[in-house]
Every structure is written in structure tokens, then in C-alpha cells.
Amino acid sequence: MVAVTLLQRALARAASIVVMLSPLSDVTQQQLQLTDKDNQMVQMAFRDFDLKRLDDSDKEFTAAIKRWKNLHRPRDEVVSLLKAR
């Protein structure tokens, strides 16, 4: 009985490791997708910065960073937005 329970636990751990190491599911990959609106927001932030509208630029960069984080975008993209802000 104890051996069966230990075996079940070991199999459950192995299964969870396989799930963690498997490629991203379609749902997860869809969550990573940016929309045209997301890209336009970043473009507008850069445009506002160039036009010296710094408050607007900061708000747009902040909103874009939040969106990028919510979409679980790659860390280098988020860091680039943080640097630009």
C-alpha cells in the first residue's frame, strides 16, 4: 500500500515535470500575440517623446509595459520598453 502511494506520487511529479517542459500550448501562444493596437501604442509613445509631450509618452509607455507583462512577452521586449520609458 505504501509502495503504491509512493509510486503514485513519483508518477505525478514526473507528469508535472513533463507538462512544465513541454512546448507552449496554442492558448499560451495566443496569449503572447500582440495586436496592431498594442504596437500603435508603442509607436505613439515614441512619437510623443519626439514631440516633447513627455507626460503623454510616459503614460503610453507605462500602459504598453503593463500590456506586455500581462501577455507574458519575452523579458527582453519588456526591458526595451522600460529603457525607452
Secondary structure by P-SEA (a helix, b strand, c coil): caaaaaaaaaaaaaaaaaaaaccccaaaaaaacccaaaaaaaaaaaaaaaacaaaaaaaaaaaaaaaaaaacccaaaaaaaaaac
